[in-house]
Amino acid sequence: MHAADAGGLVRTGLADPLLRARLTAAAGVNVIAAGKAAAPMLNAFASAAGRPLRAIAGIGPARPDTLPGGAEWFDSAHPVPDARSVDAARRALDIASSTGADDLLVVLLSGGASALMALPADGITLDDKQDTVRRLLKAGATIDELNAVRKHLSGIKGGRLAAATVAPVVTLVISDVVGDDLSVIGSGPTMPDPSTFDDALGVLDRRGGRGAYPGSVVAVLQRGARGDVPETLKAHDPRIAHSVARIIGGRMAAVDGAATAARARGYDVHVIERPIVGEARDAARAFAEDVRLAVSRSTIPACVIGAGETTVHVTGNGVGGRNQEFALAMVGSGMTFGSIGTDGIDGPTDAAGAIVDATTAERAAALGLDAQRFLANNDSYHFFSALNDLLCTGPTGTNVGDVQVALIA
């Protein structure tokens, strides 16, 4: 994870002359860091800013051991927001509104911020929003679909954090989203939003139908579609005319780091440039074919690396995450393979992912474990736990999506 180190990415990003000039010229600087990489981003920014900071707030999964002097920290919830997420969002809006026209608001954004900093829109409760997010996740909604809904049920997403201040805003972003769409990462609290209330209703229609979601949620989205509720901020909105954003890291940072490490160990490395997306088990089959094609053109030993973000449409009652399910679908491929979430968290588990090798199927059979049965039940966690093949890193302090690696000896 060194190549995707959040603090290092912030320090490199601050070398941008425009950002440095804005930092220097501002009368005062307020900072909000939100996401799974909030702590290292906040610490790195405070040490590299080169000037005193006024209000400093961090919002993340767990309080870090160290924080800049005077910083506030908000432990929060992911992937489903809770009351702590609401408290964190309200404090972020307070800081934004207190930032003057001659000041600068800096937002350090990383994956997970959508849930960690959440404020239900007027007309819905936190329970409504929690239920909606859970249903969308279970239905296999993509990150774009999930965020289109969340932005239109929020008082802070879809540019509304930037709209809360008269100050210019600088946003430094570590992307966990395929394509690095600034309006999607963290649900774009400081970004214009191309999605609409109609788009959000379309997501509900595709992911179970409107009747599967709380009536208050459907009502708010329908009122918005009729024009009775203000839309999220759109491009050219004057409230964000003086705001800038920079992607300072993404999935290829982790891929490049993995490739460098593999080459140092003597592997002929092939990188799959195409993002690894779609239903995890389908993406696994496609990845296996890509590996076979790459190996036919490589010398041995070979290492094939891909990255992206898959989804899981949950139909069983097991436990797991998209990386573990991806790995489970690779059992029997004959490859040594691993899939890992760079944040160290895969679904509602304590694992970051899992590994398989040529012995996995045999060892599983010896324990009476049928890989296909576990896959059908979306129970990848218990399959790999029984084999001691889970990858457990703990939270890594960064988040640039998922990385898949196959080794051919």
Secondary structure, DSSP 8 states (H G I E B T S, - for coil): -GGG-HHHHHHHHTT-HHHHHHHHH-S-EEEEEESTTHHHHHHHHHHHS-S--S-EEEEESS--S---TT-EEEE--SSS--HHHHHHHHHHHHHHHT--TTSEEEEEEETTHHHHS--B-TT--HHHHHHHHHHHHHTT--HHHHHHHHHTTBSSTTTHHHHT-SS-EEEEEE--STT--TTTGGG-TTS-----HHHHHHHHHHTT-GGGS-HHHHHHHHHHHTTSS-----TT-GGGTT-EEEEEE-HHHHHHHHHHHHHHTT-EEEE--S-EEEEHHHHHHHHHHHHHHHHHTS-SSEEEEEEEEEE----SS----HHHHHHHHTTTS-SEEEEEETTS--SSSS-SEEEE-TTHHHHHHHTT--HHHHHHTT-HHHHHHHHT-EE-----S----EEEEEEE-
